[in-house]
């Protein structure tokens, strides 16, 4: 196990920002910390990166009781840069703070700029960079010293669609090399990149697990039925129908009581109905997310 967190809490006077948070991250695992604004995501990441001291709880990194910051790369939500520096100058400056040698700095700076697609802009001043370019430069800085865990706070929330796509693609490549923990309130981003999610609400973990297990556990199956016949009266007569939503006179989304899946199709056939469509609705992460946070 790369990182183990047990009952981590942060309290500001009477306000509890994070309450007894427990999580585990394995090597090369990509984990999304998902929750609305004010749920404790940034506070959690700041504690895990060593920027904020917890009120209570335990953080165990690679079996040790203290965090070795050399093993962690961190990108805040709003990274700050020296606008007068060029991209290569900034990375060399950041690398010196990480105690990289001059030879390592030269090689790693060029390697990281190439990896994030900024090789041609390496001698340009950062002040002229777009938001997406700055975020990619921030990723290059966070990866410069080959961390084992990359912590990213809302890495794509402020980007346009092109910048968002570029950064997500980089994250997809990075998760092959290192563990990633990133916060987001954008559900689609979590669905694209991560293997595992931790859902926060008001500083408390509401759910943790894989995306597939979340969908299966929290969302009831919904069947989409479309026929040539009007459906409402027919559906009302079926005692095994739990809920339904008519999307047209001849189409409906139907939830069934347990163990009634086959009965719906059998009854359609028995009644000689003309079926245009019969399938299980694909639920999104948003459906599962809303199911959990509204509990």
N, C-alpha and C positions, 0 to 999 in steps of 0.2 A: 504494500500500500504506500503510495507516495505521500498523501496528506490525510490525516485524521483530525477531525475537529469535534470536541466533546463539550456540550453545554456552554457554548460561547455566548456571552452576554455583554452588552454595552448600555450603560445607563447614564443619562445626563440629568442630574438632580432627580426630578420626579418622572422624567420621560424615559421610557425604556425603548431604545432604538432597535436593539436586537435581543431576543429572549431565548436563551438556552438552545442555541442553534447547534445541531449535530450533523456532520456530513463526512463522507469519505470520497477521495479521488484517487483513482489508480493511475499508473504510468500510461501515458499516451491516450488518456481518456479526455473527451471533450464534454464539458458540463456547462449548462446554461443556468444561471441564477435568474429566475423569471419572477416578475412581480410588478405591480403598479408603482408609480412614483411614491416615495415615502415609505416603502415596505422594508427598508433596511439593507438594500443591495449594496450601495456604495459604502456604508458603514462596515458591512461584512468584509468587503474586498480590502478596505483600508486596514482592517485588523489582520487579515491573512497576509497582506504584503508587508506588515511590520510598521506601517505609517501611523497606526492608532493602537493604543494600549487597551486591551479588553478590561472590562470591569471584573469579569470572572470567566472561568472556563479554561480549556486546555487546547493548544494547537501542537500537534505532533507531526513533524515533517521528516520523512524517511527514518522514522524511529527515534529521532532526537527530540529533546524537550525545548529546543530553541530553533528559531527560523534562521537559516543561512541565506541571507539576501542574495548571495551570489547565485543561488539556484532558482531565483524567482525573477521573471521579467514582468514589468508593470506598465500599463498604459492607462492613465486617468481619462475620464470622460472628456475633459477639455485640456489636452496637452498644450503646454506653453513652449514657444521656441524663440530664439533670438532671430528676429527678422533679417538682420544684417548678415547673418552667417549663410554660407552655402550648405547644401545638404551633406556633403562630404565633411565639411568642417564641423558641423553639428555632431555627426556620428563619431568623429575622432575625439571631440570634446567629451561626449558621453562615455566613450570607451575608456578614456583616461580615468574617469570617475569610477569605472568598474575594474581599474587596475590591469587593463590589458596592455601588453607590451607594444612597442612601436610597430614591430613586424605584424603582430596579430591584428592591430588596429587597421593597418593598411589593407590587409587581406580581407578581414571581416567586414570592414566598411563597404568595400566595393562589392563583396559577395551579397551583403544584405540589401544594398541599393538595387542590385540586379534582381534579386529575389522578389522585391516589392514593386518592380517595374519603374524605378526612378534612376536607372543608370544614365540615361541621356540628360537628366536634370541635375546630376550630382554637383555641377559647378554653378548652378543657378541659386540666387538668393531665396531663402525660404519665404520672405515677405511677398514674393510673387506667386506663391503656390496656392492652388485651390484647396478647399477643405478636404477633398479626397486625397490629394497629394500629401497634405500635412498628416493625415491619419496614417497613411502608408509609411511615411517617414517615422512616425511614432512607433509603428510596429517594428520597423527596422531597428530602432534604438532599443526596444524591449527585448529583441532577439539577439542583440549584438554579442552578448557574453554566453550564448548557448544555455539558457536556463532550462531546468527540468519542468518548471511550471510557469505558464504564461497567464497572467491575470489582466483582463481587459474590462474596463468599466464603460458600458454602453458604446462599443467601438464603432457602431454604424448609425447611431440615432440621429446625428446632425448632418448626415450626408445625403446628397441627391442620389437618384436611382443608379447612375453610373458609378459614383464613388462607393455606394453601398455594395454593388455587385463585385467591384474590384476587391474590396476588403474581405468580403465573405469568401471569395475564391482563394485569397491568400490564407485565410483561416482553415479552409478545407485542406490545403497543402500542409500547413503547419501541424495539424493534428496527427499527421503521420510521424512526426518527429518528437513531439513533446505533449505533455498534458496542457489543456487549456481550460480555464475557468473564466467565463465572461457573463456579464450582467446584461439584461435587455428587458424591455417591456414590449418589444416588437415580436409577436409570436411567430411570424413567418421566418424570421432570422434564426430563431432557436430550432425550428423544424428543419431548416436547411442544413445546419452545421453540426448540431450537438448529438451525442449518443445518449445523454442522461440529463434530466432536468431536476432542479430543486425549486419549488414554488414557494415564494415568500408572501406573507400578508401580515402587516403590522408587526414586523420583526420576528415572526414565528414561521417555521417550516410547516406548510400546509400539505405538501406532498413531495415525495422524492422517488425517482425511478426512471426507467427507460420511457421513451416516447410511446412505444407500442403498448407497454403495460398500462400507461396512463389512459390511453384511448379505450383499451379493453375493459379497464376497471371502472372507469367513471362515466362512460357513455353507453346508454342502452341502445341496442340495435334498432334502427329505423328502416322500415321497408318502403320503397317507392313502388307504387302500383299505378299503372295507367291502363285503362281499358276503353272499349267503345261504349260501354254502358255507364249510366250515372251511378255514382258510388255511395252517396251519403246514407241513404236508407239501408242499403245492403250492409255497410260497415257497422251501422248502429245495431243491427240485429245479431252481431257476432260478439258473444260474451268474452271471448279471449282477446279482444281488442282493448288495450289499456288506454291509449290516446290516439287521436288522429288529427291530421290537418289537411283539409281540402285545398289543393293548389289550383284546381279547376273542377267543374262538375264531374269529370271523368278521371281525375287524377288525385292521388292522396299520398301523404307520408304517414305511415302507420307504425305505432309501437304496440307490441304484443306482451301479454303475460308470459311468464317463463314456460318453456316446453310447448309453445304453440306455433312455432315457426312453420312447420309443415302444413298445419291446418289451413292457414291462409291460402296457400297455393292450391291445396286440395279442394277447398270450397270454390275457388274460382273455376277450376276445371269441372267440378260437379255441376255447377250452375251454367256451364257452357258459355262462359264469358270470353269475349275476345280480348286477349291480353296483348297490349302493345309494349308494355315494359313491366318487369318485375325484378327488382334487385335490392341489395342492401346499400343504404346510403353511406357514402364515405364521409366520415366525420373528420374535422380538422382539429388541429391542436387548440384552436380558439374555442371550439365547443367544449373540449375537455377542461381548458383553463377556466372558462366561465362556470362550469359545473363545480369546480373545486373552490374558487375564490368566493363564490356566492353561498357556500355552506355556512 
